[in-house]
Amino acid sequence: MDGAQIDAVVLEANGLTVTLPDGGPAYFNTWWLRDNCPTSFDAETRERVFDIFHCSEVPQPADARIEDGALVVHWAGENHVSRYPLSMLAAYANGDPRPDPADLPRRPWFADHYADLTRVSHPLLLESAEERRRWMEALLVEGVAIVTDMPDTDEALTRTAELIGTIRPSFFGAYFDVRTHVKPTNLAYTSKALELHTDVPAEELAPGIQFLHCRRNSVQGGLNLFLDGTAVANDLRVQDPEAFRLLTEIEVPFYKEHDGIDMRARQRVIELDRHGEVSGVTISQHMADVFDLPQRLMDSYYPAFVRFGRMLQDAKYVMRFSLKAGECITFDNHRIVHGREAYSATSGERYLRGTYTDRGELRGIYRAMVSEGRFK
């Protein structure tokens, strides 16, 4: 049947060429067609129930034709007929990914961004889908937003975080308390300056969204430092393409060893998305392990690494402010680099409670709310 014309369908050795109403001829592989028959998916769960691995032979159409706006395929060797709406075939004809409502373009920002930070109200978040939309879009587009009017309770942080995901424990636990500890296990738990960093890179997949709920802040000093890592990396790409390439391609080690914990992971300092655009960064001098790259590679890697680190400290990028009691700053831990100036522990009280959720859940909840029309 190879090359035989059946209505607007041409059967070939490994697939079918189908003439689409508005797009002309388009080729579809028979494995793909059989795997994606509409009956392959459960109507209630939307999960695939057909297992292509159970096919003992290459799927072959015994007959194929266009009928009532659909490609109808009778499969040889099995009593099965598939009907594919031509609109469904057109969506996959060019190998384009399924449209993703959460794939919003990132908007870089710089040191003067504090006045324009998206601010959402905690009481409104609990009752308003529109307020949650503003919040989620700020996290997707700019990577950061402040939740105001937060009650002075542990529950308030949990309720806020669970609006966009499940609490995601790290090796510090489900929650962590940023204040001076008698026996600190992390520099954050002291009153010393905390260098610019992203959190817990020693985990294979660092948490995606971070929440820092300010409960007390009456100390002298301790300004919060925040910057957009994508803005810095984009500038590095223009200024030094070779340094950019090294930081996007080579993994370096991070670690955390303390009280029975020995966490180790390798990360790329600059992360790229599937479009090749900068999606985030991973940086933490206090959790960087000894770089174990070949020493001659260090001749080029270290200058690139140091140049990027110096750029992160440039006043052009760093937003400086004091988080107020009752505010919770929420941000993408794979994009936003943060730190803190030193403060006087005896001048007052400073207490932030933190937790994490995952970026994937944020995107998933946003997609669901868009598709279900819950933002209207």
N, C-alpha and C positions, 0 to 999 in steps of 0.2 A: 504493500500500500504506500511505500515511500513516494513522496512527490505527488500523490493522487489528490485531486481537488475535490473536496466534499463541501458544497456550499461555499462559505467564506473561510474554510479551514483547510490548511495543507498539512498532511501528516509527513513528518520527517523521521530520520532514524532514531533520534533521542527526544523528540518533542513535537509540538504543534505550532504552526504559524497561524495566528488568528487575525482576521481583519476586523479591527475595532471601529466602531462608528465614527469617531472623531480623530483617531490617532493613526490610522493606517495599519499595516501589518505589524504584528508583534509576536515574538517567539516565546514559548513557554515549555520548559523541560517537563517530561512526563513524571519523573520522580516528584518534582515540586507540585504538579497538578494533583497527583494521587494523594500526596501528604496533606494538601490543603483543600481537599473536598470539604464543602461546608458541613457535611455530616461528620467530619473528623473531630468536631468540637461539641462538647456537651452544652446544651442550650441553657442550663441553669448556672453551671460553674464557669462556663466559657473556657474550660481547660480541654486540651487535646485528648481524645479518647482513642483515636486510631494510632497504631504503632507501626510506623514504616519499616521498622526492623524485622517485622514478621513477614514481609514480602520476600518470597523465595526467588522470584524472578523480577526482571526489570519490568515495571508497569508498561503495558502496551494497550493502546486504544484499539478496540475492535471496530468502533465507529465513533465519529465525532461530527457534530454539526451545530450551527447556530439556530436557536429556537426561542422565540419570545424574549429576546434580549439577553439570552444566556448561552454559554457554550455547554452543550450536552455531550458527555463522554460515556460510552459504554465500554467498560474495561474487559479485555480479553482474559479468560481463565478465572474470572470471578463474577458472581452474580451481583454486580454493583454498577449503578449509574450515578454519575456526578453532574451537578448543574452549577455552573459558575456564572454569576451575574457579570456581564461585560464591564460594568462599572468597577467591580472588584478586580478583574484582570487588568483594567486600565491603570489602576492605582499601583500595580506592581510591575508593569510592563518594562519600566526603565531601571529597575533595581533601586528605586528611591525608598528610603526609610519611611515607615508609617509616620504621618504628621504627629508631632509631639507638642501639645499645648504648653508643657513645662520647659521646652527648649527655647527660652527667651534670651535674646541677646544681652550679654553682660555690658554694663555701663561702668567704665572705670571712673574712679574719683581720686581726689587729691587732698592736700592738707586743709583746704578751706571748706571741706564738706560738712563740718559739724552742724552748721545752721540749717543745712538741707537734709540732714538725716531723717529718714522716715520714722515718725513716732506714732505709735498706736496705743490705744487705751486698753488696759487689762479688762475692766468691766465690759467694754464694748466687744473685745475679742470673744468673750464667753457667750455673747448673744447675737453677734452680727456676722453673717457670712461675708459681707462687704468689707468689714474691718479685717477679717482674716485674709481676704484676698489681697488687700493693700500690704499686709504684713508679709505674706508668702511671696508676693511679687518683688518686694524690696529685697528679700533674702536671695531670690533667684537672679535678680538683675544687678543689684549693688552689693549683695553679700552681707548686708548689715542693717539692723533696725533696732530701735529702742522701744521697749514696752514700758509705758508709764502707769502710774497709779497702782502699783503692785502692793497688795497687802503684805504686812510684815509677818509672814508665816511660811513654813516649809511647804504647806499644801499649795500655796499660790504658785510657786515655781513648778511643782509637779503638774498642776492643772494647765499652766501655760505651755509647758513642753509637750504635754500629751495632745494638745490641739494639732500638732504637726508631726507626731511620731511617738514611738515607744522609747521610754527611758533606756539609754544605751550605756551600760556600765563600762568603765575602763578599768585598768589595773589599780586606779585610785578608789574604785567602788562606784556605786550608782550615783552618788552625789559627792561633792567635795566642798570643804569650807576654806575659803581664802582669808586667812587672818594669821597673826603671829602664833606659831606653835612653840611649845617648850622644846620639843625635839623634832624639828622640821624634817620632812622627807623630800621636800621640794623647795626651790628658792621662792616660789610663790607664797610659801607659808612663813616667810620672814618679812621684815620691813625694808629689806635691801631693794635696790633697783632690780627690776626684772627685764632682761634684754628682750628685744623683739623676737617673737617666735610663733610657731603654730604648735598646738597641743599634741602630746603623746605620739610623736612620730615613731616611737619604738614599737608600736603595735603595727601588725601587718596592714591593717586598714584602720587608719586613725578615725576617730569619730567625726561625723560630718557637720553637725550643727551644734554650736556651743551656746549655753545660756549662763550669764553671770548676773545674778540678782543682788543688787546692792541693798543691804539691810541697815548698815551703819556706815557713815563716812564723815567723821569730824576731825580727822588728823590734819596736820600740816604736811603738805607735799603729797606724794602718791598720785600725781596726775596719770590718767590713763593714756596710753599711746596706742593708736590704731592706724593701720594703713591698708590700702588695697594692693595685695601682692600681684594681682594681674596687671595693674597700672605700671608697676615697677618692671615686671617681666616684659611687658610690651615695649617699654622704652629700651630695655637691654637688647631686645631683638633688633631694634633699629640701630642702636649705637655700636653693638658688638655681636654680629651674627654668629661668630664662631664660639664665643662664650655662651651665648644662648643655646647653641646646639649641644655643647658639652653638658650643660645643666639639665637639658631635656632628655638626653640619651643615657647618661651614666648614673647608675644607682650608687648611693653611698650609705654607710651603716649608721644606725641610731640604736641606742640602748637605754635600759633603765635597770639598775641593780640596787635593790634595797629590801631588807626584811623579807627574805624568801622569794623575792621577785627577780627574775632574770629575763627581761624582755629584749628581743632583738628583731630588727627589721631593716630592710634596705629600701630606700626611697629615691625617687628623682626629685631634685630640688624644684624644678619647674614642671608642672603637669600640663599636658595638652589634651584637648578633647578630640572627638572623632573628626572634627573639621580642621584640626591642626591649629586651633586657636588656644591661647593660654586660658586654662580653666582654674589654675590655682598654683600654690607653692607649698613646699614643706621645708621649714627652716627651724632649727633649734640648736643653738650652740651648747646649751647645758645638757642636751641629750644626744649630741653628736658623738659617735664612737670614733676610735682612731681610724682614719681613712686607710683602707687596705688595698688601694689601687696600685698598679705597677708604678714604681717610683718615677719613671720617665713620663708616664701619663700625668703625674702630679705637676710636671713642669708647665703643662697647659691648663690642667683642671683647677689648681689652686688659684691662679690669677683670675680665672673666670668666677670662681666661688667667692673670692674676696671682693671682687668688683661688685658683684650682685649684693653682697652683704653690706657694703658701704652705701650703695644706692638705697637700700632699705632704710638707712638712717638719715637720708637727705631730708631737710626740712620741707622740700617740695611735696613730699608724700605723707609725712607723719601728722596725723590729727591728734591734738592734745586737748584734753578736757577732764573734768572731774565728774565721775558718775555719782549721781545723787541717790540718797536713800529713797526707796520706792521706785527706782528705775531698774529695768533688766535689759542689758544689752544682749542681743541675739545676733549670731554671725556664723558665716560659713568658715569652719575651721580649716578647710582646704584652700581658702582664698585670702582670708583676712589675717594679717599678721598683727599681733598685739603684744603689749608689754606695759611696764609701769615704772614711773620714777620712784626713787626711794622716799620714804616718809618717816616721820618721828612717831614711833610706837607709843610714846608717853604723852603725846599731845592731844590724844582723843581716842576714838574707837573706829576701826575700819574692819568691816565684815561683809564679804560677798559669798553667797552660796551658789555653787555651779552644778551643772549637769550637761548631758549631751543627748541628742537624738541623731538619726542618720539622714543624710541628704536624699537618699533614695525614697524614704518615706515621705519627706516633704514634697518631692516631685510627684509621687504617687497620689497623695491626698489632693494636691493641686489639680492634677489631671482629672481625678474622679469628680471633683467639684465643678470643673469646667464642663465635662461631658454630661453630668447630671443636671446642669443648669442651676446649680445652687448659688451662683454669684449674682443671679438676676434679682 
